[in-house]
Amino acid sequence: MLQEKDMVNDYLAGLNASLTGYAGFINESHNSELRQTLIQLRNQDESRQRTLYDYALQKGYYQPAAPASDQVVQETKSQLSSS
C-alpha cells in the first residue's frame, strides 16, 4: 500500500512532467484559442505544483538542494544574458 509520502512525490512528478509538456505544446500552437487554453491549464498546474511542493516541504517529504552561492547565481545570470 502506498504511503502518503509516495503519493505526494508521485503527484509532484506527474505535475512536473505535465508542465514540461505544456511548454512544447504552447510554443507550437498556432491556434490562439488553443494556446490560451493550454496557458490556463499550465498556470493551474503550476499553482497545484507549488501548493503540493509547499506541503511536501512542511511534512518533510521533500528536501530541496542546498541554495546556490551568490557567485554561482551571478555567473548563471551572466551566462544566460549573454546567450
N, C-alpha and C positions, 0 to 999 in steps of 0.2 A: 504494500500500500504506500502511495506517495505521501511524503510529509509536506507540510505547508511550505517549508523552505524550497523543496524541489519544485513545487507548483509555481511559486513566485519566480524562481530562476528560469523555469521553462517558459513562463508567460513573458518575462523580460526578453528572453532570447527571441521569441516569436515577434514581439513588438519591434525589436531592433532589426530583425530581418525584413519586416514589412516596411520600415522606414527607409531602408536601403533600396528596396524595390520601388517605392513611390518616387524617389529621386529620378530614377531612369524613366519611369512612365511619364512623369510630369515634363521632363526635358524633351521627350519625343512626341508629346501630344500636340497635334495640330488643331484639334477642335477646342475652342476656348471654353465651352461649357464643360466638356470632359476634364480639361485642365483644372478648372476651378473646383470641380467636384473632387478630383484627386488631391488638390491642395488642402481642401477642407478635411478630407479623410486623413491625410498626413498630419495635419495640425491636431486632430483629435487623438491620433495615436501618439504623437509627441507628448501631449498632455497626460495621457494614460501612462506612458513610459515614465515620465517624471514623477507622477504620483506613486507608481509602484516602486521606482528606484528609491524614493524617499522612505517608503515603507520598509523596503528591504534593508536599507541602512539602519533605520531605527531598530529593527528586530535583530540586527547582526547577521543577516543572511548574505550580505554583500560587503566586501571590503575593497574600497577603491584603491587604485595605485597611489603611491606617495606623490604629493604635489611636485610639479616641476620647479626647478630653481628659477629665479628671476633671469639669470643668464640664458638658460635654455629657452625660456619664453621669448626673450628679446631676439635670440638667434632665429627662432622659428618665425617670428613676425618678419624679420628682415628677409629671410629666405622666401617667404610667401609673397611679400610685397614686391620683390624683385623679379618674380616669375612672370 
